[in-house]
Amino acid sequence: MLPVEIIKNKREGHSLKSRDIKDFVADFVKGRIENYQMSAFLMTVYFNGMDRHELLALTEAYVESGQKLDFGKFDKPTVDKHSTGGVGDKVSLIVCPMVAAAGASVPKISGRGLGHTGGTIDKLESIPGFKANLSLKRCLKILEDVGVFIAAQSRSIVPADQKIYAIRNLTATVDSIPLIVASIISKKLAVGAKSLVLDIKFGNGAFMKTARMSRRLARSLVEVANHYGLNTAAILTDMNQPLGYAVGNALEVKEAIEYLRGDKRAKDLNTIVMTLGAIMLRLSSVSNSLIEGKRMLKETLNSGTAIETLRKMIAAQEGDVRVIYDLSVLPQAPVVKKLLASTNGWIYGFDTCGIGMLSVELGAGRIKKDDKIDPSVGLVFPVKRGDKISKGQVLAEVHAKTEHEADIALKKLSQMITISTSIVRERKPILTAITAQGERRFMWNMEIL
């Protein structure tokens, strides 16, 4: 079928044949279909959606466009983790070394930040010398020696997704559920892990603004992944406030290292790390229950094996391992200014998307793919929703390149944190757990897997 016929049929709401979808994607990767034709196709999917067989065909087309990692020779079970992106989300930097230290192998392909959410690779590259662009052979070697790698997506892994995502970003089709599902699951299938845990964000700082939208996405992701034999579960987590304390690349690496060393652990970050990690261990059969998985994770922290695993991973990827013991190795912004509370009260809420975009304005992120970032800049929030505060208390820190930029950021930040004169309850960081067997509100004493 000609490309124009495929676009027309999808525009008119017809279900496309699997072969037509696969040929359309393959021809686009080979340059036989123009960007404007792919743009038209993506827009028809955005408005008309995809049925199950179309979504499976699109996912398969993505996977078939590139190479796949093979972990058949590894004795340890492999498990991956994916987040849909959040402000201050440094979970992968923490949970992947912990899970590896507990006995699983964690192959992790991550992305760079775009828009208001940060990217794991950008954060790791704030460590002097750290190399994220690895060959497939190098990835396998590090996984064998250390138990975990976190690498950037190479051109050989799901090239269809890389080409199509660039167009999705320019055509406002990023938040299409079928396109999100095919993008995420194809990369996970190509990376080759046998189990997967998904962290699906919702709220004013997430791409999915409501829990209902995130629930739809999570169900679709879990269904498609399990269809292909990828043992998958998802949790819905709140993104109505920054996760942890730090927002910004080096600042988030600092918080992750402080967490693993036991220096300081934000309550919301700790809950999500321990939950995701316990599910990763349960799905990969390293533990027999969530409770046992949580105990194993605590032991990696108490024994120091988690921070040592991170040190080994940094060394294997040519980063400066002194960062584990000396945080001053990380880039530091020349200007730090504090936002003080103008009144007594309780923290009611945050404009989390606005905070993410403010960090981008400071230089911590990028709007366009080729934008340069400054790893040293960002924001720190020592308070959370529900905290009681006093006049003059520090609400936030701005880490900036210049006094002028810091002053502008402080003025904007003062409008992004809401204070109430009445008592405010803290937010629960996790709403729901979704598995192939169904959906339940998450509780530690509830064995859902």
N, C-alpha and C positions, 0 to 999 in steps of 0.2 A: 504494500500500500504506500502511496506517495505521502511525504510529510504533511502536505496541505490537507490531505484527506483525513489523516490521523487527527490533526488539529481540529478540523471541522467536525468530525464525529464526536470528539470529546466535548467540543463547545456545545453541541446539540444534546449532550447528556447521554450519549450511547456508551456502552461498556466496550472498551478496547480489547482486542485479542492480545494474549501474552506475547506472541511472536512479534506483533506490531510494536508493542512497547519496547521490547528488547532491541529490535532493529533500529528503532528511532534513537534510543540512547547510544547504541554502539556507533551508529553513523555520526551522531553529534560528536562523540569523542574522537572519531577519525577525521573530523572536519568536513564531513559531507553535508551536514545540516548547519545552517547559519544561526548565529546567536539570536536574531530576531524571531526565528521560527521556534527556537527553544523557549524564548520569552513568552510567545503566544501560547505554547503548550502548557507552560507552568501556570499561566493565568487561568486557563480553562480548568486545570486541576484545582487551583485555589478556590474557584467559584463553584465547581461541580463535585469536588471530592473524587474519591476512588473507591470502588468496591473491593472486596477482599482479594479476589484473584488479580485485579489490576495492581494492587499494592504489593502483592507477593512478586509479581512479574517485574515491577519497578525495582524492588529490592534486589532480586536476582540479577537484573541488568547492571546495577551498580557494582555488585560483587564481581561479576564476570568481566568487568572492564579492567581489572588489575590483578596483582599478585595476592597470594594468601600466605600468612605465616603458618607453619606446621610445627606443633608441639608434641607430635606423636612419640618422640624419644624421651620426653620428660616423665620422670616418675611422679613428681608432685602434680596435684590437680591445679588447673589454671582458672583464674577468676578475674574478671574485669569490673570496673566501676565507671559510671558515666553520670555527669550532672548536666542538666539543661541550661546551666549558667546562672550565676547570681553575683550580687555585690558583696565582696569580701569572702567569696567561696574558695578557701584554701584547703578544702577537705582532702583532695587527692594527695597533697604533699604530706599529709599526716597518716591517712588511713592505709595507703598503699604500702609504705614500709612496715606498718604495724601488722597487716595481714600477711605480708611476706615473712616477717619474723615469727609469726605464729604457725607457719608451715605450708602456706599456699604459694604458688607462683603467680605473679601479677604483671602481665604484659599490658602496658598502658600507652595508647596513642592519644595524644591530647592536642588541643588547638590553641591558637593565639586569640587574644581579646579583640572583639569588634563591637562597637557600640558601647553601651553602658556596663557590660559585664566583662570582667577580667578573664585572661587566658592563663591556664596552668603553665604553658611553655614560656610565656613572657615572665612569669614569676620566677621560674627556675633559672632563666637566663639572666636574672639579676645577680645570681651567684657568679663571681668572676671566673671565667674560663669554661663554664658549663656548656656542654654541647648537646643540643636536642635533636639535631639532624643526623640521624644514625642510619647506616645500612641495615638491611634485614638480617644479614649475617651478624653484625655487631649487636643487634637487639637480642638475638638468640643467645649469643655468648654471655651477655650481661645477665640475662634471665637465668642461665645455667649457673653462673658464678655467684650472683647476688640474690636472686629470687624476685627482683623487680627492676623494671626500667620504665621511664616516662619519656617518651620521644615524640617529636613532631611528626605529623602525617607526611609520609614521603609521596612523591609523584607516582610511585608504582602501586600504592595501595588506594583502591577505589578512586581512580582518576576521574571517573564520571561525576562523582559527588563533588570533587574539588571544582571542576569546570561549571557544574550546574549551580553550586552554592553561590558562586560569584555573581551569577545572573539573578538568583533568588534575592540576593541582598540589594541589587539595583532595581528590582521590579516589585518590591514590597510583597513578596510571596514567602518570606522566611517563616511566618507563623502558620503555614498550611500543615495540618496534622499528617496527611499522607506523605508529604515531602519531608517532614521532620522524621517520621518513622523510617522511611527508606534510607535517609541519610545516616541516621544513628545506627540502625541495625546492620546495614551493609558494612560499615566500618568495623563493627564488633565481630561480625562473621569473618571478615577478612583477616582480622588480627588473630583469630583462632582460639581464643579462650573458650572453655567449656561452660562457664557460668558467668552471669552478668547481674549486677545490681544497679538499678537506676535511681537517681535522685532527681525527682521531677519537682521543680520549683513553681510556686504560685504566689501572687501578691503584687504589690505596686513596684517591686524591683525585679520582677520576672517577666519573661516573654508571654507566659500564660498568666493573665491578671487574676483569674478566679480559680478556686479549687475545682469547680465543675469542669472548666476547660482542661486543667491539668489532669483530672481524673480520666477524661476521655483520651488524652494523649497517652497516659500511663497504661490504660487497658489495651490500647492498640499496640503499643510497643511490646508489652508482655506477651500478647497473643502472637504477634508475628515472630518474635524471637524464639518462643517456645515451639512454634511450628517448625523451625529449622533446627530443633534439637539444642538450642542454646538455653540452658536452664536459667530462667530469668525471673526476678521479682523487682518491684518498685516501691519506693516510699514517696509520699507527697510531703514536701517540706515548705515551711513558711519563709517568704522572702519579702515581708513587709518591714524588715529592718536589716541593716548590714549583718552578715554572719560573722560572729566573733567580734574582735575589736578593730582590726586593721583593714583598710581598703587601699590598695596600691601594691606594686610588685615586690620590692624589697621589704616593705613593711609587713606584707603577708608571709613572706618567707621567714621573717623574724618571729612572727606569731606562731608559725608552724613549728619552728625549732624550740621555742619556749614551751609549747605544748608537749612535745616529745621529751624534753628535758625535765618537765614537771615544774617549770618556773611559774607558769600562769596558764589557766585553762578556762576560757569563757564557757559558761554553762550551756548556752545553745549550741555552740560548736562541739562541745564534748558529747552532748546527747546525739547529735547527728553522726559524729565520727564513730562512736561506740555502736550505734544502731546499724549503720552501713557495714562496718567491719564485722559485726556479729553475723549479719545476714550473708556476707561474702563467705565467711568460714562455714556457715551452715549449708549454703548452696553447693559449695565445693566439697562437702563431706569431710572437711578437716575437723569440724566439731559436730556433735550429735544434737545440739540444741542451741538456741539463742543465748540462753543463760551460760552454757559452757563456753560459747564463743566470746561472750563478754568477759568471762573470767580469763580466758587465754589472752585477750587483748590487754587487759590490765597487767598481766604478767609480763608482756613484752615491754610495757612502760616501766614497771617496777624493776625489772632486771637490766634495763638499758639496752636490750636487744633491738628495740624499735629504732632508737636514735642511731645505733650502730649500723643498722641496715640502711638508714638514710645516708649515713656517712659513706658507706661502701658504694651506694648508688651514685652519689655525687662524684666520688673518686673515679668510678668506672666511666662516668660521662665527662671526665676531665675538669670537673669543677674544683674550686679551692675548698678543701675540706676543713680549713681553719674556721670556716663559718660556723661549724657545729659548736665550737668552744668560744669563739670570739665574734660576736654579732657586728662589731665595727668593721669587719671585712666587707659587709654589704654596703652598697651606695647609700649615702645619707644626704638628705636635702639640706641646703645651706640656711634655709629659713624655716623656723617652726614657731607658729603662733597658736594661741589657745582661744577658744570660744567659751565665755563664762556665762552662767545662768544669770538672767536679770531678775529672777524672782524665785520664791520657794514653790514647791509643787511636786508633781509626779510626771515622769516621761510618758507621754501619751502615744506618740508615733513619729515616724520618719518618712520623708519623701525619698524612698530608697532609690528609685530611678534617677531622681534629681541628683542624689549623692553620687551615683555611678557616673553620671554625665559630668559632674563637677570634677571628679577625679580625672576624667578624660581631658577636660579643659586645662587642668594643672599639668598634663603631660603623661599621665599614667596609662592611658589607653589610646585607641585610634578610632577614627571615624572611617577612614579609607584603609584598605588592606595594606598599602605601602607607607602609611604614616609612621614616623619614628616615635618611640616612646622614651620617657625618662624613668628609669627604674627606681629612682630615689623618692619621687614625690607621691603624695597620697593623703589620706585622712585617717584619723584614729578616733574611735568613739568609746570612751570608758563607761558609758551608760547604756542601758537597755530599757525597752518599754516596761513600765511598772516600777522602775527605780524611783525612790524618793530622793529629791535633790534640794539643795539649799542655794540661796542667792550667792553668787560668786563662785560656785562649784564649776569645775571644768566639764563641759559638755562634749567638746571635740577639740582635736588638734589638726592644724593644717600644716602639711610639710610641702613647701613650695620652693621654686627656683629663685624668686625675687620677693621683696617686701610688698611690692605693688600687687603681684599675683596673690599673695597670701591675704592681703587686705580685702581684695575683691571676693576671694573664696569665703572669708569670714562673714562678710555681709550676706552672701547668698546662703551660707549654712544657717544663719540665724533664722531664715524663713523655712528651713527644711526640717527642723526639730520642733515638735509641738509639745507644750507643757500644759498639764491640767492642774486645776486647783483641788480636784477630787482624787481619791485613791484610784489607781489604774492597775488592773491585773496584768501580769506578764503574759506574753504569748507562748503557746506551746509550739516548739519548733517542728514537731512531726504530727501530721494529721491522720494519715492512712497508710496501711501497707497493702499492696496489691500483688497477688501471685497468680499462677495459672489456675489455682483452685478457687480463687475468689478474692474478696476484699473485706478487710476488717480494720477497725480502728486499732492503732498500734498500742500494745501494752507489753512490757517485758515478760510478764508471767503468762503470756498467751503464745503458745507454740503454733505459729501460722505457717510454717514451712515443712 
